[in-house]
Amino acid sequence: MCRDAPKLRVEIESIPDIGFAHVTLPIASADIIEVRDGADPSRAKKLPGTVKFSNIVLKRGVTNSTHLFAWWKNIANGALDQRDVSVIALDENDVPVKHWKFSQVWPARYIVSVDEEEATLTLTETIECAVTNFETVK
């Protein structure tokens, strides 16, 4: 059975409601630290190390809104402008079914690109943001 792609709502602190056509959620990982146990020096135990998160990537068609660029510009000018970002998965009735909250998020890359598809040019705006932490709310 084929399921429809989930609808995602993205909420960025201090930015009015804007939609994104594509959202790539971060990957959470922990470094692996291998240590030898004195009782059995031929085998290493694996312990969790530093926890890391890949970036969240948000992509949409270009609009007349300057909110994302202004956020990026703050970072480019040296301000530490970290914000909370929520991504909420919605069911077919737009009822939230899952909510991820990302904290201390800031734009690491801002990209405007031209997509050429079947003789149509589309301008897209992409913002890739560093994530310090995230949690599941629901």
N, C-alpha and C positions, 0 to 999 in steps of 0.2 A: 504494500500500500504506500502510495506517495503522499508525503505530508507537505503542506505549504511551508515555506520558509518562515521562521518566527519573525514577528514584528518587534523591532527594538526601538525604544525611546531613549534618547540620550539627554541628560540634564547636566549642564555645566554651570557651576556657581557663578553668579553675576552676569550670565549671558542669557538673554531671552530665549524662549523656546525656538530651537532650530532643528531641522531634521537632517539626517545623514542617510545616504544611499547605501553605504557600506561601513561596517564596524568590525575591526579585528581586535578581539579581546586579548589581554596579556596572558602570557604563559608564566605560571609560578614555578620556580625550581629552587632546589637547595644544592649547594656544592656538596660533594661527597669527600669526606676526609677519611683517609685510610690510615689506621694506626695498628701497630703490631702489639699483640698481647705478650707479655713476658712468659706466660705459660706455654704459648705455642707461637714462637717467632716465625714460623713458616707460613702462617696465615694472618691476613689483615682483617680487622674489624672495620666495618664502614659506619661512620657517624655523620649526622647532618652538620653541615657548615653554614656558610652565609646564605640567607634566603634572598633570591632575586626575582624581579618581575620584568618581563619584556615590555615594550612600549604598547600603548593602546593607539590604534590608527583609526581616524575618523575621516570619511570621504563623502563629499557631496558636490552637487552642481554649484557653480559660482552664482552668487546672488549679489544684491546691492548692499548686504550687511557687511560691516567692517569689524564685527566683534572678534572673530577668530584672529584676523591679522593684528588687531590692536593688542590682543593677549600675547601673540608672538612678539610684537614690537617691544612690549614691556621687557620681555626676556632678553631680546637683542640689545636693548639699551642698558642691561645690567640689573634690572629689578628682579627680585626673586618673587615672582607672581604665581604662587602655588594655589590651586583651587581643588575643591572636591568635584568629582565627576561620578554620576550614576548612570548605569546602563540597566534598563528595565525591559525584560522580555514580556511581551503581551500575547494573550491568546487571541483566538479569532473574534472575540467580543471586546478586545482591547482591555481585558482585565489582567493586571500584573500577575505573572506566575513565577518570576525569578527576578531578583534585584541584586546587582553587584554595585558596591560603593568603593570607589578608588579615591585615596586621599593623597594630598600633597602632590598633585599632578601639575605638570608644567610643559608647555610646548617645546620640544626639542628640534622639530623640523616643521616648516611650513612650505607647502608645494602648491603651485598653480600649474596645471598641465592641460594640454589639448588632446582630447581623445578623438580619433577619426574612426567613425564607424558608418559604413554604407553611405558615403558621401555626405555625412552629417558631422559637423564639428561641434564638440561639446567641451566647454571649459569646466574643469573640476578643481576643487579646492580640497587639499588634504592637510590635515594637521596630525602629526605624530607626537605623542606626549609621553614623557617619562612618568612612571608610576612608582611611588614609594611604598605603598601598601594597598591591599584591598581585602574586602570581606564580603561575605554573602549576607544580605539583609533578610531576604525571604527565600 
